[in-house]
Amino acid sequence: MRYGYLKIEVNMIQPNEIKPHMPVVCSNGGQFAVVDHVEGTDSIKLARDDKGQHHLIPLGWVTKVDTAVHVDRPGDQAMREWVATA
């Protein structure tokens, strides 16, 4: 009997790839935020917005990191779903 194997490629984002001041780019290709720093093991804290507020997004949204942090959703959706910090 022969068994077939399915090769699954997992894109593991390493938090140390994400640096302060990197642009955060949505799935539509537009920048909607800037990285402040990686918070803990599973979140990115974004630089303050125009109102002086920080927001957090999960590392799970990140699809790739190059000169920017790319996320898996449109910017307007990301901004609806991010978490404001105290």
PyMOL commands that set and color helices and strands:
alter all, ss='L'
color gray80, all
select helices_A, chain A and resi 15-17+59-61+75-81
alter helices_A, ss='H'
color red, helices_A
select strands_A, chain A and resi 23-25+31-39+43-46+55-58+62-65+69-71+83-84
alter strands_A, ss='S'
color yellow, strands_A
deselect
rebuild
show_as cartoon
